[in-house]
Protein backbone atom coordinates (compact mmCIF):
# COMPACT_ATOMS: atom_id res chain seq x y z
CA UNK A 1 0.00 0.00 0.00
CA UNK A 2 1.48 3.31 -1.09
CA UNK A 3 0.66 6.51 0.74
CA UNK A 4 1.07 9.84 -1.05
CA UNK A 5 1.29 13.20 0.68
CA UNK A 6 1.30 16.45 -1.27
CA UNK A 7 2.78 19.71 -0.05
CA UNK A 8 3.68 23.13 -1.37
CA UNK A 9 0.31 24.63 -2.19
CA UNK A 10 -0.76 28.11 -1.26
CA UNK A 11 -1.96 31.52 -2.38
CA UNK A 12 0.12 33.28 -4.99
CA UNK A 13 -0.23 36.06 -7.53
CA UNK A 14 -0.42 35.64 -11.27
CA UNK A 15 3.06 35.20 -12.70
CA UNK A 16 4.47 33.66 -9.55
CA UNK A 17 6.02 30.21 -9.21
CA UNK A 18 5.35 27.32 -6.86
CA UNK A 19 6.80 23.87 -6.43
CA UNK A 20 4.58 21.03 -5.33
CA UNK A 21 6.01 17.91 -3.77
CA UNK A 22 4.47 14.48 -3.51
CA UNK A 23 6.15 12.20 -0.99
CA UNK A 24 5.50 8.48 -1.19
CA UNK A 25 5.79 5.84 1.48
CA UNK A 26 4.87 2.22 1.93
CA UNK A 27 6.21 0.89 -1.34
CA UNK A 28 9.09 0.89 -3.81
CA UNK A 29 8.34 4.18 -5.47
CA UNK A 30 10.53 3.52 -8.49
CA UNK A 31 8.06 0.80 -9.48
CA UNK A 32 5.30 3.37 -10.02
CA UNK A 33 4.62 5.95 -12.64
CA UNK A 34 3.24 9.16 -11.18
CA UNK A 35 0.96 11.94 -12.22
CA UNK A 36 -0.65 15.18 -11.12
CA UNK A 37 -4.30 16.03 -11.59
CA UNK A 38 -6.27 19.09 -10.57
CA UNK A 39 -9.86 19.93 -9.90
CA UNK A 40 -11.31 23.40 -9.77
CA UNK A 41 -14.63 24.12 -8.04
CA UNK A 42 -17.53 23.05 -10.22
CA UNK A 43 -15.26 21.40 -12.77
CA UNK A 44 -14.18 17.87 -13.49
CA UNK A 45 -10.79 16.60 -12.51
CA UNK A 46 -8.24 17.15 -15.24
CA UNK A 47 -4.83 15.75 -16.03
CA UNK A 48 -1.87 18.04 -15.48
CA UNK A 49 1.32 16.00 -15.96
CA UNK A 50 2.68 12.48 -15.76
CA UNK A 51 6.11 10.91 -15.39
CA UNK A 52 7.48 7.45 -16.00
CA UNK A 53 8.98 5.21 -13.33
CA UNK A 54 12.50 6.23 -14.27
CA UNK A 55 11.67 9.87 -14.81
CA UNK A 56 12.91 9.80 -18.40
CA UNK A 57 9.48 10.22 -19.97
CA UNK A 58 6.99 12.97 -19.17
CA UNK A 59 3.67 14.14 -20.56
CA UNK A 60 1.88 17.44 -20.01
CA UNK A 61 -1.54 18.85 -20.59
CA UNK A 62 -1.53 21.50 -23.30
CA UNK A 63 -2.69 24.08 -20.78
CA UNK A 64 0.51 23.76 -18.72
CA UNK A 65 3.06 22.79 -21.35
CA UNK A 66 6.06 25.11 -21.23
CA UNK A 67 5.12 26.41 -17.76
CA UNK A 68 5.11 23.30 -15.58
CA UNK A 69 7.91 20.77 -15.18
CA UNK A 70 7.48 17.38 -13.55
CA UNK A 71 10.46 15.52 -12.11
CA UNK A 72 11.13 12.82 -9.59
CA UNK A 73 13.81 11.70 -7.17
CA UNK A 74 13.34 7.99 -6.54
CA UNK A 75 16.03 8.02 -3.86
CA UNK A 76 13.79 10.40 -1.90
CA UNK A 77 10.52 8.77 -3.03
CA UNK A 78 9.29 12.14 -4.18
CA UNK A 79 7.94 13.76 -7.32
CA UNK A 80 8.07 17.49 -7.88
CA UNK A 81 5.85 19.73 -9.96
CA UNK A 82 7.53 23.04 -10.68
CA UNK A 83 4.91 25.55 -11.73
CA UNK A 84 6.01 28.82 -13.31
CA UNK A 85 4.05 31.74 -14.76
CA UNK A 86 0.98 30.77 -12.80
CA UNK A 87 -2.37 32.01 -14.04
CA UNK A 88 -5.70 32.46 -12.24
CA UNK A 89 -7.05 29.54 -14.26
CA UNK A 90 -4.48 27.30 -12.55
CA UNK A 91 -6.45 27.70 -9.33
CA UNK A 92 -7.50 24.22 -8.20
CA UNK A 93 -6.94 21.41 -5.78
CA UNK A 94 -3.90 19.47 -7.00
CA UNK A 95 -3.53 15.76 -6.32
CA UNK A 96 -0.72 13.39 -7.09
CA UNK A 97 -1.28 9.78 -8.05
CA UNK A 98 0.82 6.68 -8.61
CA UNK A 99 0.29 3.48 -10.50
CA UNK A 100 2.21 0.48 -11.79
CA UNK A 101 0.82 0.65 -15.30
CA UNK A 102 -0.84 3.90 -16.28
CA UNK A 103 -2.14 5.90 -19.14
CA UNK A 104 -0.86 9.24 -17.93
CA UNK A 105 -3.96 11.29 -18.63
CA UNK A 106 -6.47 8.70 -17.41
CA UNK A 107 -7.06 9.02 -13.70
CA UNK A 108 -8.72 5.63 -13.51
CA UNK A 109 -5.44 3.93 -14.37
CA UNK A 110 -3.72 5.08 -11.17
CA UNK A 111 -3.74 2.92 -8.07
CA UNK A 112 -3.01 5.42 -5.32
CA UNK A 113 -3.96 9.02 -4.68
CA UNK A 114 -2.95 11.72 -2.26
CA UNK A 115 -5.35 14.00 -0.41
CA UNK A 116 -4.56 17.05 -2.48
CA UNK A 117 -3.16 20.52 -1.92
CA UNK A 118 -4.89 23.77 -2.81
CA UNK A 119 -3.40 26.37 -5.11
CA UNK A 120 -5.04 29.74 -5.51
CA UNK A 121 -3.70 32.20 -8.04
CA UNK A 122 -4.95 35.76 -7.72
CA UNK A 123 -4.99 38.17 -10.65
N, C-alpha and C positions, 0 to 999 in steps of 0.2 A: 504494500500500500504506500503510495507516494503522497506526501503532503506538500502543498505549494503555498507559499506566503509571499504576497506582493508588498512592496513598499516603494515610497518615493513620490506618491501623489501629492497634490496640493492645489493651491490657488495661485495662478500666475497671470501675467498680462500677455496680450497678443505679441508675438515675436520672441517671447522668452523660450528658454530651453528647460527640459526636465529629463531626468533619467530614472526610469522605473527598474526595479530589481524584482526578480522572482526567485526565491530560495527554495530549493527542494530538499526533502528529507525522506527517509524511509525506503529508499531504493537506489539502484545504480543509475544515476541520472543520465550517464552517457548512453544508456540504452533507449532513451526516449527522445523523440523529436519534441519540439516545444513551439508554442504559438501564443500570440496575444490577440485578444478580442476586446471589443468595447461595446457598450450599450448606453445610449443617451436616453433620457426620459421620453417615454412615448414612442420609442423607436425599437426596431429589432436589433438583436446582437449582430455585430458585423466583424468580419475578419480584419485584423490590422497587419500582422506580420507572422511569419513562421520561419523556423530554423531547423536544419537537420541535426541528427544526433552528434555528428562531428563538428558542426558549425560551419562547414564548407558551403552549404547551400542555404540560401534564404529566398523568401518570397514576400512581397509587399502588396498591400492594397494600393490601387492607383492613387487614392486620396492622400496617401502618406509617402509615396515613393519620392525619394530625393530629400525628404525632411526627417524621416525616422530611420534609425539603424538598429538592427537586432543582432546581438552577439551573445556568446555564452562562454562560460569558464567551467568546464566539467570538473576541474580540480576543486572548485568552490561550490559545485552543484547549483550554479546560479546562471540565469539568463538576464540580459540587460536590454532595455529598450531605450535608446537615446532619442529623444524627441526635440527637434530644433524647429525654429520658426513656427511656434504653436499658433493656432488660429482658434477663434471662438467655437468653430464647428468641431474642434477636437474635444470639446467638453463631453465627458462621458465617464462611466465607471469602467475601468480597465481590468481585465482578468487574464491571468496566464493559464495555460493548459499544457498538458504533456500526454504523449501517447506513444506506444511502441510502433504503430504503423498508421500514419495519418495522411489524409489529404489536407494540406495546410489550411485551406480556406473553409473546410467543412468542420464545424464545431462538433458534430456528432461522432467524428472519428477519433476524438481525444478521450483518454481514459480518466484523466484527473484534472481537477480545476481548483484554482485558488478562490479566495473570497472576494477579491477585487479591491481596487484602490481608486479613489475618485480624483479626477482631474477637472479643474474648472479654469477655463481660459477667458479672461475678461477682455473686452475690446477697448 
